[in-house]
Amino acid sequence: MLFLRRRKLLRQPLASPVTAQGLHRSLALPRGRSVTLAEGRVRIDGGRDARALAARLAWELPDEVRVELYDERIVIAGEPSSEHDAVVERLAEQLAPFAESRGWAARRAPTVLMPHGPAYVRSDLVFVRAGSSWPGEVLLGSDLALAVEVAAAPDPSDDRGLKRVFYALAGVSCYLLFDLALEQVTLFDIPCDGDYQQDVTVPLGKPLQLPDGPLLQTAIPD
């Protein structure tokens, strides 16, 4: 791990708000690490030291910049937009009474771990079952009753694919994808064999029935 101590991983300060494009220009990674800008996010081949490199990146970058690890692949998103954050806040408020009735605890932007293997993501919003042995901001996916992501430009594709598969493999019971780019909301349910076996999609603005729960209002106020 000596290469991590030799120099900073940023060759210049980042402008605010931090974008994936700005981060891509500023990174100064150890030799032999490939980095690309694809689908609105920075993607790094971390190799066998990916976990250590991801930890160093998370330490040096602002907390709003989310570093995620998928085995040897590191994925970094820029700061979310104000519209994105407003939708997450509204969903948290709307789901709060239902979660409290179930004894679930809400967490904003936690780190969610795969129960087995070197992988983790940063979620927009999750609800943790009562009795979880991980009560802080680092959580096991298998302790989550619901994970929520708001997919918005410029980087919605990972929430539709990469994160959906991660949540299913990690044992998250349900995954709610609020897709602003496609103007639709999808609830994924029943994780099995590396994906969800059931999903229901409604247009943005139409109510969505939650399993054993209330109708979720998906309209976004102007």
C-alpha positions as CSV (number, residue, x, y, z in Angstrom):
1,M,0.0,0.0,0.0
2,L,3.0,2.3,-0.1
3,F,1.9,4.0,-3.3
4,L,-1.0,5.6,-1.3
5,R,1.4,7.5,0.9
6,R,3.5,9.0,-1.9
7,R,1.3,11.8,-3.1
8,K,-2.2,13.2,-3.1
9,L,-4.7,11.7,-5.5
10,L,-5.8,15.2,-6.7
11,R,-3.4,17.3,-8.8
12,Q,-5.5,20.4,-8.2
13,P,-8.3,21.6,-6.0
14,L,-11.8,20.8,-7.1
15,A,-14.2,23.5,-8.1
16,S,-17.6,23.6,-6.4
17,P,-20.0,22.0,-7.1
18,V,-17.9,19.0,-7.9
19,T,-18.7,17.3,-11.2
20,A,-17.6,14.0,-12.6
21,Q,-15.9,15.9,-15.4
22,G,-14.0,18.1,-13.1
23,L,-13.0,15.2,-10.9
24,H,-11.8,13.2,-14.0
25,R,-9.5,16.1,-14.9
26,S,-8.1,16.5,-11.4
27,L,-7.3,12.9,-10.5
28,A,-3.7,11.9,-10.3
29,L,-3.9,8.1,-9.7
30,P,-1.0,5.7,-9.1
31,R,0.7,4.3,-12.2
32,G,-1.2,1.5,-13.9
33,R,-4.7,2.5,-12.8
34,S,-7.0,3.2,-15.7
35,V,-9.6,5.9,-15.3
36,T,-12.5,6.7,-17.7
37,L,-15.4,9.1,-17.7
38,A,-18.5,7.1,-18.8
39,E,-22.3,7.5,-18.3
40,G,-21.7,10.6,-16.1
41,R,-19.4,9.0,-13.6
42,V,-15.7,8.4,-13.1
43,R,-14.8,4.8,-13.3
44,I,-11.4,3.4,-12.1
45,D,-9.9,0.0,-12.5
46,G,-8.5,-0.3,-8.9
47,G,-6.8,-3.7,-9.3
48,R,-6.1,-5.8,-6.3
49,D,-5.6,-2.7,-4.1
50,A,-9.0,-1.3,-5.1
51,R,-10.3,-1.3,-1.5
52,A,-7.4,0.8,-0.2
53,L,-7.5,3.2,-3.2
54,A,-11.3,3.7,-2.7
55,A,-10.8,4.4,1.0
56,R,-8.1,7.0,0.2
57,L,-10.4,8.6,-2.4
58,A,-13.2,8.8,0.0
59,W,-10.9,10.4,2.6
60,E,-9.6,13.1,0.2
61,L,-12.9,13.9,-1.6
62,P,-15.8,16.0,-0.2
63,D,-18.5,13.8,1.5
64,E,-21.0,14.9,-1.1
65,V,-18.9,13.1,-3.8
66,R,-19.8,9.5,-3.4
67,V,-17.2,6.8,-3.9
68,E,-18.5,3.3,-4.5
69,L,-16.7,-0.1,-4.8
70,Y,-17.7,-3.0,-6.9
71,D,-15.0,-5.7,-6.4
72,E,-12.0,-4.1,-8.2
73,R,-14.0,-1.3,-9.9
74,I,-14.3,2.1,-8.3
75,V,-17.2,4.4,-9.3
76,I,-17.4,8.0,-8.3
77,A,-20.4,10.4,-8.9
78,G,-20.3,14.1,-8.7
79,E,-22.3,16.2,-6.2
80,P,-26.1,15.6,-6.6
81,S,-28.2,18.5,-7.8
82,S,-30.5,20.5,-5.6
83,E,-33.5,19.0,-7.5
84,H,-32.2,15.5,-6.6
85,D,-31.8,16.4,-3.0
86,A,-35.2,18.0,-2.8
87,V,-36.9,14.8,-4.2
88,V,-34.9,12.6,-1.7
89,E,-36.0,14.9,1.2
90,R,-39.7,14.7,0.1
91,L,-39.6,10.9,-0.2
92,A,-38.0,10.7,3.3
93,E,-40.8,12.8,4.8
94,Q,-43.5,10.9,3.0
95,L,-42.2,7.5,4.0
96,A,-41.5,8.4,7.6
97,P,-44.9,7.5,9.1
98,F,-44.9,4.1,7.4
99,A,-41.3,3.4,8.5
100,E,-42.0,4.4,12.1
101,S,-45.0,2.1,12.2
102,R,-42.7,-0.8,11.2
103,G,-39.9,0.3,13.6
104,W,-37.6,1.1,10.7
105,A,-34.8,3.7,11.0
106,A,-34.2,6.1,8.1
107,R,-30.6,6.9,7.0
108,R,-29.6,9.5,4.4
109,A,-26.5,8.8,2.3
110,P,-25.2,5.9,4.3
111,T,-22.6,3.4,3.1
112,V,-24.2,0.0,2.4
113,L,-22.0,-3.1,2.4
114,M,-22.3,-6.4,0.6
115,P,-22.5,-9.0,3.3
116,H,-19.7,-11.0,1.6
117,G,-17.0,-9.6,-0.7
118,P,-15.3,-6.2,-1.2
119,A,-18.2,-4.1,-2.4
120,Y,-20.2,-1.1,-1.1
121,V,-22.3,1.7,-2.3
122,R,-23.5,5.1,-1.1
123,S,-27.3,5.2,-1.1
124,D,-29.6,8.2,-1.3
125,L,-32.0,6.9,1.4
126,V,-32.5,3.6,3.2
127,F,-34.7,2.2,5.9
128,V,-33.1,-0.2,8.4
129,R,-35.1,-3.0,10.1
130,A,-35.5,-2.9,13.8
131,G,-32.8,-4.9,15.6
132,S,-30.0,-4.3,13.1
133,S,-26.6,-4.9,14.6
134,W,-25.2,-2.0,12.5
135,P,-27.0,1.1,13.9
136,G,-24.6,3.8,12.4
137,E,-24.0,5.1,9.0
138,V,-22.3,2.0,7.7
139,L,-24.9,-0.7,7.1
140,L,-25.3,-4.3,5.9
141,G,-27.5,-4.6,2.8
142,S,-29.2,-7.6,4.4
143,D,-30.5,-5.4,7.2
144,L,-32.3,-3.0,4.9
145,A,-36.1,-3.2,4.3
146,L,-36.0,-0.6,1.6
147,A,-33.3,1.3,-0.4
148,V,-34.3,4.4,-2.4
149,E,-32.4,6.0,-5.3
150,V,-33.3,9.1,-7.3
151,A,-31.9,8.8,-10.8
152,A,-31.2,12.1,-12.5
153,A,-29.1,13.6,-15.2
154,P,-26.2,13.4,-15.8
155,D,-25.7,9.9,-14.4
156,P,-28.9,7.9,-14.1
157,S,-27.9,4.6,-15.6
158,D,-26.0,3.1,-12.7
159,D,-29.1,3.4,-10.5
160,R,-31.1,1.4,-13.0
161,G,-28.5,-1.4,-13.5
162,L,-25.4,-1.6,-11.4
163,K,-27.1,-0.5,-8.1
164,R,-30.2,-2.6,-8.7
165,V,-28.0,-5.8,-9.0
166,F,-25.9,-4.8,-6.0
167,Y,-29.0,-4.3,-3.8
168,A,-30.5,-7.7,-4.9
169,L,-27.2,-9.5,-4.2
170,A,-26.8,-7.7,-0.9
171,G,-30.3,-8.9,0.2
172,V,-32.1,-5.6,0.3
173,S,-35.8,-6.5,0.5
174,C,-37.1,-3.8,-1.8
175,Y,-35.6,-1.2,-4.1
176,L,-37.4,2.0,-5.0
177,L,-36.1,3.8,-8.1
178,F,-37.4,7.3,-8.6
179,D,-36.2,7.9,-12.2
180,L,-36.4,11.6,-13.0
181,A,-34.7,11.1,-16.4
182,L,-37.3,8.6,-17.6
183,E,-40.2,10.3,-15.6
184,Q,-41.2,7.0,-14.0
185,V,-41.0,5.2,-10.6
186,T,-40.2,1.5,-10.2
187,L,-40.5,-0.7,-7.1
188,F,-38.3,-3.8,-7.3
189,D,-39.2,-6.7,-4.9
190,I,-38.2,-10.2,-4.0
191,P,-34.4,-10.4,-4.4
192,C,-33.2,-13.8,-5.7
193,D,-30.4,-15.2,-7.9
194,G,-28.7,-11.8,-8.3
195,D,-31.7,-9.7,-9.3
196,Y,-35.2,-8.8,-8.3
197,Q,-37.9,-11.2,-9.4
198,Q,-40.8,-8.7,-9.4
199,D,-41.1,-5.0,-10.4
200,V,-43.9,-2.5,-10.8
201,T,-43.5,0.8,-12.7
202,V,-45.8,3.8,-12.8
203,P,-45.4,7.2,-14.6
204,L,-44.1,10.0,-12.5
205,G,-47.1,11.7,-10.8
206,K,-49.1,8.5,-10.5
207,P,-49.4,6.8,-7.1
208,L,-47.5,3.6,-6.4
209,Q,-48.6,0.9,-4.0
210,L,-46.0,-0.2,-1.5
211,P,-45.9,-3.8,-0.3
212,D,-48.2,-4.0,2.8
213,G,-48.0,-0.2,2.9
214,P,-49.6,3.0,1.8
215,L,-49.9,4.5,-1.7
216,L,-46.7,6.5,-2.5
217,Q,-47.5,9.8,-4.1
218,T,-44.9,10.3,-6.8
219,A,-45.8,13.8,-8.1
220,I,-43.0,16.4,-7.9
221,P,-44.2,19.9,-6.8
222,D,-43.1,22.8,-9.0
